[in-house]
Amino acid sequence: MKKITAKDLRNMWTDFFKKRGHAVISSASLIPENDPTVLFTTAGMHPLVPYLLGEPHPAGKRLCDCQKCVRTGDIDEVGDESHCTFFEMLGNWSLGDYFKDEMVKWSYEFLTSREYLGIDPDRLAVTVFAGDADCKRDEKTAKLWQECGIKKENIFYLPKKHNWWGPAGLTGPCGSDTEMFVDTGKPKCGENCSPACDCGKYLEIWNDVFMEFNKTADGKYEPLSQRNVDTGMGLERALMVFQGKKSVYETDLFAPIIGCIEKLSDKKYASGGETARAMRIVADHVRTSTFILGDERGVTPSNVDQGYVLRRLLRRAVRFAANLDIKGGDLSRIAAAVVENYKEVYPELKDNENKIEGEINTEVERFEKTLQGGIREFEKLSKYLVGTVVSGKAAFKLYDTYGFPIEMTVELAKEHGFTVNIADFEKAFEEHRQKSHAGAEQKFKGGLADNTETVARLHTATHLMHRALKEVLNDENANQKGSNITAERLRFDFSFPRPMTQEEIKAVEDKVNEAIKADAEIVCEEMSVEDAKKKGAVGLFSAKYGEKVKVYTMGKYSTEICGGPHANRTGELGHFRIVKEQSSSAGVRRIKAVLE
C-alpha cells in the first residue's frame, strides 16, 4: 500500500468523487442545528438527513465531503490504540441517484487502483448483510464484489449487528451496508474467524450504506421515497492502516500533538504503558475540546448538554496531564499545537484561537478550585467514617458531585489509613455511564428526520425570533449558537452577555407576533454564499466559495440561510410566547418558546 498523509487522503477522496460528478461540500458544524436527538454531529450523514429523506440539496444529487464528528459514548475507552472522541469522516452520497452497482465498483476502484490507494485485492475482505425479517439477504452486493475481483472466500455474510446502519438519532433513514477490511496477515483466530472478530486479523477501512428505509418512532421500517447511498471512511483509522502504524496516535494527524506533550512532560510516547495511555488521552481530549471551542457554533464549558461534555473532556485531560507532570495551565499550549496542525483544513480554529486558549485556561482554573473543594469534602467524610473503608457510593459522590477523580480519593484514603470499595464505585460508575451513554447522543425524539408541520412552524419561528433579538437588543452580534426543536417547543441559544429584561422579552414577542400577523409569504431561493451575503442573509458562512445554499426570506421580517423545514406563510404559526430566558454558558443565553 501507498504511504499517504492525511492531506493526501483528503485530496485523493475529493478528487476521485469530483471526477464522478460529485459536488464537494463543506463540513457542517459539530453542533447540530435544530436537532434535539443528539448533542454533536456524530456521522457524516447526520447533517444531510433532510436530503436523504427527499429534500432537494442545493449542490445536487451527488455529494462528497470531509465531516467533523464527535462521539462521546466511549470517552472512558479513549486511551487504547484506536478510540477517538473527535474524528473526521470522509463521505460520499447519492441522493436518489446511483445505487449498489456504481458504488461497489467505485469502492473497489478507489481501494485497488494505483492512482488512488493501490491495495492488493487479495488483501481485501468485505462483509454484506445476512438478511432478517426487515430486509432480505444482500446477494446482489456480494455478486458485485465478486465481479470486481474479491475472492468468494473473502466475502462474509453478517447479521444486523454488524451490517446494518441505523439512523443518526432515534428515527430516520437507514439500511444494510457493506464494509471493507484489510487483512493484516495475522493468523485466523479459529475456524469461524471473520471481520466480526476482534482478533486483529481484519481492520475496517470503509463502509457503504444502502439506505432504503426510514425508521419511524414506533420502530417500524418504511420504504424511503428515494434510495440513497451513504459511505464513510474514518480518516484516523484509515491512515493507521495506510501508514502502517499500530495506533491512530502514531499517524501524522497526531504526531505534532504528541510531540508537544512529550516536550512538556519530558517523557517519551515510545515508553508505552501508562505513559503512552496518558498521552493518548490528553491528545484526544485536548484535540476534541479545541474543535468544540473553535467550531462556528462553538460552545463553552457548562453543566449541561455539549458544555458538560466539553467540561468533562477538559477535566479528564487535566487529570491525565498531571500523571505526565504537565501543569493544567499548559493544556492551552497543546491546543495551540492542534490549531497549528489543522488550521489549513479548518481555518475557524485559527480564527477562534484566542477564545480556545482563554476558555481552556478558565476551565483549568475552575477545576483546580473544584479539586480543593473535593479535598475538603473528603476531610469531612473521613471524620464520620465508620471503619476503615470508604464506600463506593461515597467515592462516586465525590466523583460525580465534586468532579473528584477516583485516583485521588484512593490516594487520600491511603494517606488516612483507609481503603476504598473500588468494586462498588465501579458499579455506581457503570450505572452512571449507561445513563450517560443513553442520554449523551440520543436525548429527545424527533430530530432532523422530523419534518412535521408542527416542527416546521417552530423552526420558522426561530428565524423570526433571531431577527427580533438583534433588533430589540440593538446587537447584530446576538448570533445563534445552537437550536433544539421538538414538537412541543423551540430552544434557541444566542450570544449575549447579560440576562434580558422583561421589557426586552415582551418586545421580542411583539415583533415575532407582528410578523406572524402580517402573514408574509416564505420564499426559498438557492444561491451562492457570496450572493447570500449581498442579500443580507443571516447564518453561518462556513460553506466554500461558490457553494450553493438555501436562503429563506419572510417578507421584511427575516432573511436567513437554512436547510430545515419551514411553513409556507408566517400566518400559519399561531401566537408566539417566550416561556423562559436563562443562561446557557458564559456569554450565551437560552430562550425556550412555544407557539399557541
N, C-alpha and C positions, 0 to 999 in steps of 0.2 A: 504494500500500500504506500501511497504518497505520504510524505511528511508535510502536513499542511498546518498553517497558523489559523487562528480564529478569524483574522481578516480575510485570509484566502477562502475559508469555507463560507463565510457570509457572502462574499462577492461571487463565488462559484455558484452558490444557490440561486441568487437573484439573476445571474447571467443565464443559467440553464432555463429558468422558467420564463424569463423575458423573451427568449428565443421561441418559446412555445405559446406566445400570445398572452402572457400574464402581466397585469399591472403590478408594479412594486408599490405597496402601501406602507405608510409609516407605522411604527409601533404605537399602539394605544397606550393610554395612561395605565399605571399599575393600580390606580384607584378606580374601580368600575363606576361608570355613570349610570344612575337610575336603575341599578341592580341591587336589590336588598338581599339576594341569596348568598352572596359571597363578600368577603372583606377585600380581597385583592383579585386582580386578573390572574387566573390560575392556569390558563392554557391559551394557546394561540387562537383557538376558535371562539373563545369567550366573547370578545368584543363584536364578533361577527354573527352572533346568534340571530338577530332580526333578519339578516340577509340569507342565512341558511334556511329560514322559515319562509322566504319568498319576497321580502322587501328588496327592491332594486338597489344595488350598490352603485354609487356614483362612478366608480372606476371600471364597472363591467362585471362579467361573469367569471373571469379568471383572475385570481389574485395570488400574490405571494408576499411574504414579509419576514422580519425577524422581530418577534414579540417579547417584550419584557414580561416576566411572570414571577409570582411569589406563591409558594405553597407552605403553609405553616403547620400542617398536621404532624410533621416529623421533626420538629425543632430539636427534640431530645435525642434524635438519632444522628444529628449532624455531628461530625467528628470522625465518622468512618471514611472510607475511600471515595464514596460517590454521592452521598446525600448533600443537597444544597437547598437553602430556602429560596434564594433568588436564582433564576436561570433564564437563559434565552432560548426561545423555541423557534426554529426555522420551520416555516409552514407554507403550504400552497393550497388553494381552494378552487373547486369547481362549484359554482352556484347554479345548479340545474343545467350544467353544460356536459362536459365529458364524465365518464364513469370508470368502471373497472378496466376495460380494455386498454384505454390510454394510460391510466395511472400505473398499472402494473408494469407495462412496457417502459414507461419513463423512469420508474423507480429502478428497474434493472439497469437501464442505460446510465443513469446518474451514478449508481454504485459501481458499475464494472468498466465503464468507458475510460480509456486512458486520458481523454480530455478532461475528465472530472475526477472521481475518486480512485478509479483503477483497481478495485478489489478483485482478486481471483474468484470467479464464480464458484469454484469448488469450496471456497471458504465461507460461502453464504448458506444460511439456513433460514427458512421462513415458516411462519405459523399462519393458519387460517381457521375460521370459525367452524367448530364441530357440529353446530346446529342444536336447536332445542324447540320448545313449543312456540317461542316467539318468532324465530327466524330459522329457515332451513339451512342445512349443511352447505358450506360455500365451495362446492365443487368447481364452479366457474373460475374463481381466483386461483385455485390450486392448478387447474389446467393451464391458465395463462402463465403462471410461474414456470411450469414445465416447458411450455413452448418457448419461453425466453432462454432457458438453459439451466434452470435449477434442477438438480437431481431429485428424482422422486423420493429417495430415502431421506432427503433434506427438507421435505415438506411435511409439517406436523399439523394435525387437526387438534385444536384445543377448545375447551368449553368457554362459556361466557365469562368466567372469572378471569381468563387470560386474553380472550379475543373479542371483547365487546366493549365499545367505548360509550359510556353513559354521558348524559348532559352535564354541562359545567356546573349547574345548580341542581335543584330538586327536580326540575322539569326541563324539557327542551329536546332538540334534535339529537339523535343517537343512532347507532347501528353497529354492525360487525366490522372487524378490522383485520388487516393482515400486517404482521410485524416481521421485521428483518433483523437478522442477527449475524454476527461474525463469529466463526468457530475459532476459539483461541488456541486450539491444538492440544488442550488438556485431554486426558483420557476420559471416557464416559464414566459416570458415577455408578452405572448399573445398566441392566437390560432395558429399563424404561427411561433412560436419560433423554431429555428433550430440553428445548428452550424454556420449559416451565420449571426446570430445576434451578436451584440456587448454587449449583456446584462450581460455577465459574467457567464451564466449557463454552457457553454461549453468551455473548454480550449484545444486548439490543442496541440498534443504532437508528431505527426509523420505524414509523408505523403509518399506514394508510387506513383511514376510517371511511367506510362507505355508508353514508347517512341516508337511511331510507325511512326512519320512523321518528315520531315525536312522542316522547314520554309525557303523559298527562299527570295531573296532580293526584289522580286516583290509581296511578301505577300502570295504566294501560299503554300499549304501544300502537299508535295510529300511524298509517302511512303518511309521509310528508307529501305536500303538493308538488315538490321537486326533489329529485335525488341529487345529493351533493357528495363531493369528496373533500375530506379534511385530513391533511397529513401533518406530521410533526417529527422533527429531528432535534432532539435536545443538544444544543451546541456543546455544552460542557462534556457530556458523556461521549458524544461523537468524537470530540477532539482527543479524549483519553485513549480511544481506540486508535485513531489515525496517527497520533503522536507516539504510540507505543508506551504509554505511561500506565502505572499501576493505580493512579488516583487522579481524579479531576483536579486536585490541588497541585499537581505537578505540571499541568499544562500552561501554555503561555498566558491564559486568562488570569491565572493566579500567581504566576512567578514574581511579578513586581510587588504584589501584596505580601506574599510570604517573605520575600526579601526584606521588605520594610520591617516586618515583625521580627525576623532574625536579627536585624541591626539593632532594634530597640531592646531586645531581650538578651542579646549576646549569647543566643543558643542556636543550634542548628536543627532544621527540619529533618535532616537525614538521620538524626539521633533516633528517630522513631518513637514508639511507645507513647507515653502520656505527653511528652513534649510535642510530638507531631500532632496528636489529637487536639491539644490545646490550641496549637497554631491554626489548625483547620477550623475550629470553632470560631476563633477570633476573626480569621479571614472571612469566613462565610457571613457571620453576623454583622461585621462592620460593612462588608460589601452590600448586603441586603439593606441595612439601615441607611447607607449612603444613597441607594437608589430610591428608597421610600421618601427620604427627606428631599432629594433632588428632583423628584417627579414633578410634572407640570401641575398636578393636584396634590403635591406633597403634604403629608400630614405631619404633626409634631407629637412627641410622646404624651400620652394621657392614660387614663384608667379605663377607657372604653374602646371597643372596635379596633380599627387599624392602629390607633395611637397606643393601645395596650400591647399589641403585638410588637410594635416598634420599641416600646419601653422594655419589654421582656428580652428582646434581642440585644439591646444595648447593655442591659444589666448583666445578662449572661456573658457578654463579651468582656465586661469589666472583671467578672469573677475569674474567667479563664486567662485573661491577660495577667492577673495577679499571680497565677501559677507560673507564669513565664517571667516574673519580676518586671512586668511592664505596668507603669502607673496608668490609672484610668484616664488621666488628662492627655495621655499620648494616643488615645483612640482616634482623635481628630487627625493626627499625623498619618495614621493608617488609612483613614478616609481620604486624605489628600492623595495617597498612592492609588486608591481606587479611581478617583476623579481623573488623575493623570492617565491612567491606563484605558479609560473608556471615553474620554472627552470627545474624540473624533466621531465615534459612533453615536453617542448620546450627549450632544452639546448642552442639554439642560443641566447636566451635572456641573459643568464649569460655570454656567450662568448662576447657579444657586450655591456655589462653593462656600460663600460666607455664611449662608443660612445653615448649611450642613455642619460646618465647623462649630458655629455658635450653639446650635441645638444639642449636638453631641456633648460639648463641654458643659452645658447647663444640666443635662440629664445625668452626667457623671457626678457632678456636684450634689445633685439631689440624692443620688444613690448612696453616696458616701455618708450623707446625713441619715438616710434610711438604715444603713448598717449600724450607725451609732445607736439609733433607736432600737434596733434588734438586739444589740448587746444589752441595753438597759432592760428590755423585756425578758431576756434570758436571766439576768441577775435577779429579777423579781420572781421568775419561775423557780429558780434554784432554791430560793428561801422557803418556798412552800412545798417542795418536792418531798414526797413520802417514799423512802427507799433510795436506791441509787440509780434508778433507770428513768430517763426522760421518755415519756410515752411517744409513740409515733404520731398520735393526734396532736400533742403539744408541739412537736418538732415541725409538723406540717403547718400548724397555725403560724408559727414563726416564719415559715417559708411563704405561705400564701398571703397572710395579712401584712407582714412587715418586709417581705422580699428578702428574707434572711436565708442564705444558702445552707443546705443541709450539712455541707462540709464544715462550715464554720460552727454550726450547732454541735457537731461531733467534737470539733477541736475544743470548744469552750467546755463541753461536758467533761472531756478528758482532763482538762485543767482543774476542774472542780471535783474530780474523783467519781464522775458519773459515766454511764454509758447511755446510748440512745437505741430505742427499739426500732432498728432500721427496717425490719420486715413490715411492721405496722405503718411506718412512714411511707414505704414504697406502695403499700396497699392503698393508703389515702391518696397518694400522688397519682397512682394509676387511675383511680376513680375520677380524679380531677382532670387527668389527661383525656380520658374518654369523653367527658363532658365538653372539654375544650375543643377536642377534635371534631365532635359533632357540631359544635357551635361556631368554631373559628372559620370554617369555609362554607357552611350552609346555615344561614341564620334565619331566613324567612321564606315563605312561599312566594311564588311569582317569579320575578327576575326578568331578564331581557327577553325571555320567551313569552312573557305575559304582555300581549298587545291588546287586551280587552278594552272596551270603551271607557270603563272607569279609570284604568291606568292611563290611557291616552289623555283623558281630561285632566288628571292630576299632573301629568307630565307637561301638558300645555301650560298649566297654572304656574309651574316653576319658572317658565320663561317670563311670564308677566310679572311675577314677584321679583325676579332678578333685576329687571329694568326698574321696577318701582323702588327697590332698595337703593340702587345707585342714585336715583333722583332725590328720594327723601333724605338720605344720609349725605347727599351732596359729595359723593365719593365714587369716582369711576374705578377706584381700586377695590371696591367691595365686590370682589370676584368670587364666583362659585368655586368651592373647594371640594365639592362632592355632593351627590344627592342619592336618596334612598327612597324608593316609592313602592308602596304596597297598594292593594285595592282599597285600604281603609284610610290612608293618609300619605302626605308627602313629607319628606325630611330633607332640609336643604342647609348645607354648610357654606359659609361665606367668610371671606377675610374682613375683619373689622375689629378694632382694638378695645371696644367697650360695650357694655350692655346697651340695648336700645331702650329709649324711654317709651312709656305708654302712648305718648302723643305720636312718636315715630311709628310705632306698631300700627296704630289706628290709621295713620296717613298711608302706610303701605297697603293695608287692607282696602282703603278707599280707592286708591289708584288702580289696584287689580280689579275691583268690582266695577269701576268706571269702564275699564277695558272690556270686561265681560258684557256690561250693559250695551256697549257700542256695537256688539255682535259683528265684529270685524272678521272678514274672510281670512283664513290662514293659508298662505301661499308658500309652496315648497319649490325652490329653484336649485338646480345643480350648477356650480360654478367653481372656478379655481380659487385657491386660498387668497391669491392676490386680489381678485375681484370681490371676494367676501370682505376683505379688509376695507376696500374702497367703498363698499356699500355700508360700512359701519357696523358690520355684524359682530356680535359679542361671541366669544368662545375661545377654546384653546387652539392656537395656531401651530400645532405640532406637526401638521402634515408637511410633506416635502414640497418644494417648488413645483408648480404645475399640477399638483394633485387636486382632484375634484372633491368638493364637499357639498353637503346639503345645507341650504340656508332657509330657515322658516321665518316668514315675515307676517306679523299680525297687525295690519294697519300701521298707525303711527306709534303703536304701543311696544313692539318688540321686534328685533331682527337678530337672530341667533343661529349659530352653527349647531346642528344636532342631527343624530341619526335615529332617534327614538320615535315612538308612536305619538300622533297628535290628533286633536279634534279637527273638524272641518271649519268651524267658526267659533269665535270666543264666546258667543252667546250660549253655547252648549254646556258651559262649565258649571253653572249654578252659582251659589253665593260662596265667596272665599272668606275663610276666617283663620287667623293665626291662633293656634292653641297654646303654643309655648315658644319662648325665646330664651336661650341659655348659652352658656359657654360650652364649646366642644373641646378646644385645646387652646394653648397660648396664641392669641391673635386671631382665633377663629370662633365665630358664633354659629349657633344652630337654631333653625326655625322648624317647628312642626306645625303643619297646617292641614285643613280639611276643606272639602267642597260640600256644601249643604244644599 
